[in-house]
Amino acid sequence: MSKLRSAVHKGKKVAVENTGTVKRNKRQVAAVKEEPIEAKSSSYHYFQNPEDIGSFRSNLLSWYDQTKRELPWRTVAMTEKDINVRTYAVWVSEIMLQQTQVATVIDYYNKWMKKWPTVEKLAEATLEEVNQMWAGLGYYSRGRRLHEGSQKVVSELGGEMPRTTEQLLKQLPGVGRYTAGAISSIALGQVAGAVDGNVIRVLCRARAIGADSTSPAVTEALWKIADTLVDPQRPGDFNQAMMELGARVCTPKNPLCNQCPIKTHCHAFKKVSVKQEKECNTLNCKLNPAVNGSIPDIESCVTTGPCQLCLSESWDSQLGVQNYPRKPSKKAARVERTLVCVLEREKVGDEREYLLTQRPSKGLLAGMWELPGVLEEEGSSEMKCKKSLCAEVGKLLGVLLDREPLEFVGEVVHIFSHIHQTYVVYSMVCPAHKNEEKPTIRWITRSALQEAAVSTGVKKIMKLFESKKSPKGDSTTKDNKRKGSASKDEKKPKKVKESGGGKQLSLTKFFTLSKTN
């Protein structure tokens, strides 16, 4: 009996353990079912047929040969036999073209190449000379990276520019995946894709890629397509043709689809055409029931699950091909208010001089010269603002300044890519004091400042300052008290054309003339 009871007990225990195993398996199955289905991308978004790829290349290059713009860097790439000079010239053009329109770059490029025709010449220049040449082009870190790169090429690479896409990417500061591909294909003839903003737009429309164009999945898909399409015989021309197409035909707004050389390969164009035909057929059928309207099918993406490249929003018929690409909403620009002082002093011959201070070597406008200033604390009274600004200027000069002579001039708005900057401008005549020579501060005449390498923001401030002065030019206007809210003109200052005819001059040429006796 005891053996029987023991056997029964063991049986129950085994049954309980088996039951527990079954329950755990059920939970595991449930957990598997709850996992999200991984999004995939179908062949619809890629080029599969070799004939389509060949047709795409030939149509695009034929259009490019007939309509391309004559640009100085393209001329160098086609005619320069020295591979080192050719690579350097294309490198300079690609860095200048980042975030900047072609029309703006041309004049800067020609001046740059005339002054520094080789990488060795650029390496010999000072950073101040580079900043001076770059003044007005914006995104000043680009010029600094070109300068750093040239010095690295001379000191570490024996003056030889990198010869491959991989070397360009690893050895030159400021050169990313796109820039490396563009330089290597245009200057060196390497078969490498190049995906910039224009190419992103062309490929997203051609392959109906509507997901966030900055997402990793879309980025990798676009590079895969670009590397597949690039013509092995003319890689540089092909990449430039893609950029040209995006800049002139496949534009962000009002694209010229009927003039597009690759419209037969464009999914977005086909989709718009089919939808328009459907609408016409539907209207004809309503007006004339006897008409049998045959409605064509729209080729579309077919996957077993969600596609990571397709539109996540519904199709907007008013946008047409402009449904592609979809970009994430821009991050709002940071709002800043900076207190700025136009500090002036009289010199021999009654020519006034103004105090400039040098910005840090890193960050926004690195190494550039500007008027002294300090960030305004939120909610500060005018008295507190004056006290803060006087303390900053006094620290630069090594003296204590009284805030009373500080007079309000107005406000200047200047927009950076990520900062909405408002300069709250004050002026003051410098009190007599023993001048301390410091490497980070300089006195410079108004005429010299006009031609010097200062930012557009400084030029705007000086224009406002000049406009507020009396006709005699020796004092500010009587009504210079800071209001609670700026006037209409102060909120939206008129744009003043900068003098573009004169050559930008180095500040050091004037500093020696500005030393106190």
C-alpha positions, 0 to 999 in steps of 0.5 A, spaced: 500 500 500 505 504 501 508 503 494 502 504 491 501 511 495 508 513 493 507 511 486 500 515 486 504 521 489 509 521 484 504 521 478 501 527 481 507 531 481 509 529 474 502 531 472 503 538 476 510 539 472 507 537 465 501 542 467 506 548 469 510 546 462 504 547 458 502 554 461 509 556 460 509 554 453 502 558 452 505 564 455 511 564 450 507 563 444 503 569 447 509 573 447 511 571 440 504 573 438 505 580 441 511 582 438 511 587 432 511 585 425 518 587 422 517 592 417 520 590 410 522 594 403 520 591 397 523 590 390 518 596 388 523 601 391 529 599 387 531 598 380 531 590 378 531 590 371 538 591 367 535 594 361 531 599 366 538 601 369 541 602 362 535 606 359 536 611 366 543 612 365 543 614 357 537 618 358 540 622 364 547 623 361 544 625 354 540 630 357 546 633 361 550 633 355 545 638 352 543 642 358 549 642 363 551 649 366 558 651 365 561 652 372 568 653 374 569 647 378 567 643 372 571 646 367 577 644 372 575 637 373 575 636 365 581 640 363 586 639 369 591 634 368 594 634 375 590 629 379 592 633 385 590 640 383 584 637 380 582 633 386 583 639 391 579 644 386 573 639 386 574 638 394 574 646 395 567 646 390 564 641 394 565 644 401 563 651 398 556 648 395 554 645 402 548 648 404 549 654 399 546 655 392 551 655 386 550 662 384 552 664 390 558 660 390 561 661 383 564 668 385 567 665 392 570 659 388 573 663 383 577 668 388 579 662 392 582 658 387 586 665 384 589 666 391 590 659 393 590 655 386 593 649 390 593 645 397 600 647 398 598 655 397 592 654 402 596 650 407 601 656 408 595 661 409 593 663 416 586 662 419 584 669 419 586 670 411 581 664 410 576 667 414 576 673 411 576 670 404 570 666 407 566 672 410 559 672 407 558 665 405 556 663 412 557 656 415 564 658 417 566 652 420 567 649 412 572 654 411 576 652 417 576 645 415 578 646 408 584 650 412 585 644 417 585 639 411 590 642 407 595 643 412 594 635 414 595 633 407 601 637 406 604 635 413 602 628 414 600 626 406 606 629 403 602 634 399 598 628 396 591 629 396 587 622 398 586 617 391 580 613 393 573 614 396 575 611 403 581 615 404 578 622 402 572 620 408 578 618 413 583 623 412 580 629 410 576 633 416 569 635 414 568 630 408 562 625 409 560 620 405 557 624 400 563 629 399 567 623 399 563 620 393 562 626 389 570 628 389 572 621 388 567 620 382 568 627 379 576 628 380 578 621 380 573 617 376 571 612 381 565 608 381 561 611 387 554 614 388 553 621 391 547 622 395 546 629 397 539 633 398 537 634 390 539 626 389 535 624 395 529 628 392 530 625 385 530 618 388 525 618 392 520 620 387 523 616 382 522 610 387 516 612 390 520 612 397 515 616 402 518 615 409 522 619 413 528 621 408 532 622 414 531 615 417 536 610 417 532 605 413 531 610 407 538 613 407 541 606 406 536 604 401 538 611 397 545 609 397 544 602 395 540 605 389 545 610 387 551 605 387 546 601 383 545 606 378 552 610 377 554 609 370 561 606 371 564 609 364 562 616 367 561 616 374 562 623 375 558 626 370 552 621 372 553 624 379 553 631 377 547 630 372 543 627 378 544 633 382 543 638 376 536 634 375 534 635 382 536 643 382 533 645 375 527 640 374 526 635 380 525 641 384 522 641 391 516 646 389 513 646 382 517 640 379 518 640 371 516 633 370 514 634 363 521 636 361 524 630 366 529 625 362 527 620 366 520 620 367 518 614 364 522 611 370 519 615 375 514 611 380 511 618 382 510 621 375 506 614 373 502 615 379 500 622 378 498 620 371 494 614 372 490 618 378 489 623 373 487 619 367 482 615 372 479 622 374 478 623 367 475 617 365 470 617 371 468 624 369 467 622 362 462 616 364 458 620 368 457 625 363 456 620 358 454 613 361 455 609 354 462 611 354 466 605 357 472 608 361 478 603 362 481 605 368 489 603 368 492 600 374 497 603 379 503 599 380 504 599 387 509 596 393 506 589 395 509 586 401 507 581 406 507 586 412 508 594 413 513 597 408 519 601 411 520 605 405 512 607 403 508 613 405 506 613 412 501 618 411 495 618 405 496 620 398 495 628 397 492 629 390 494 636 390 501 635 392 502 630 386 509 628 385 511 633 391 508 627 396 515 625 395 520 625 399 517 626 406 521 630 411 520 630 419 518 637 421 524 642 423 526 643 430 524 650 432 530 655 432 533 657 438 531 664 440 537 668 443 537 675 445 544 678 445 546 685 448 552 688 443 556 695 444 558 699 439 564 702 443 567 708 439 573 712 440 576 718 436 583 718 433 588 723 430 584 726 424 577 725 427 577 718 424 573 714 429 575 707 431 571 701 434 572 695 439 572 688 436 573 682 440 575 675 437 570 669 438 573 662 441 576 658 436 571 653 437 563 653 436 559 658 432 563 663 428 569 660 431 575 665 430 571 671 427 571 678 430 565 681 433 563 687 437 563 686 444 557 683 447 553 678 452 547 674 452 541 678 455 538 674 461 530 673 460 526 678 464 532 683 465 530 690 466 534 695 462 538 697 468 540 690 469 542 690 461 546 696 461 550 693 468 551 687 465 554 690 458 558 695 461 561 689 466 563 685 459 566 691 456 570 693 462 573 686 463 575 686 456 578 693 457 581 692 464 577 698 467 570 700 470 565 703 466 559 707 468 553 704 465 550 711 464 553 713 458 551 707 454 545 709 449 540 704 446 541 704 439 536 699 436 535 692 435 537 687 429 535 680 427 539 675 424 537 668 423 542 663 423 541 656 421 539 654 428 538 660 432 534 666 431 538 671 434 536 678 436 542 683 437 540 689 442 545 694 440 547 700 445 553 705 443 558 708 448 564 713 447 570 710 450 572 714 456 580 715 456 584 710 460 591 707 459 590 702 453 592 695 454 594 691 448 591 684 448 591 679 443 583 678 443 581 685 442 582 690 436 581 697 435 579 698 427 576 704 423 570 704 420 572 704 413 577 698 415 571 695 418 567 695 412 572 691 408 574 687 414 572 679 415 567 680 420 560 677 419 554 679 416 551 680 423 556 685 425 555 689 418 548 689 420 549 692 427 554 697 424 549 699 418 543 700 424 548 704 428 550 709 422 543 710 420 541 712 428 547 717 428 545 725 427 547 728 420 553 731 423 555 724 425 558 725 432 552 723 436 546 718 436 539 720 436 536 724 441 530 719 442 535 713 444 531 710 450 530 703 450 522 702 449 518 696 452 517 693 445 522 695 439 519 699 433 516 696 427 523 698 424 527 695 429 523 689 429 524 688 422 530 692 420 531 693 412 536 689 409 542 693 406 546 691 401 553 689 403 558 692 398 560 686 394 565 690 389 571 691 394 576 685 396 575 683 403 581 685 407 585 682 412 584 685 419 591 685 421 593 690 415 589 695 419 591 693 426 598 696 426 595 702 423 590 702 429 595 702 435 595 707 440 601 712 440 
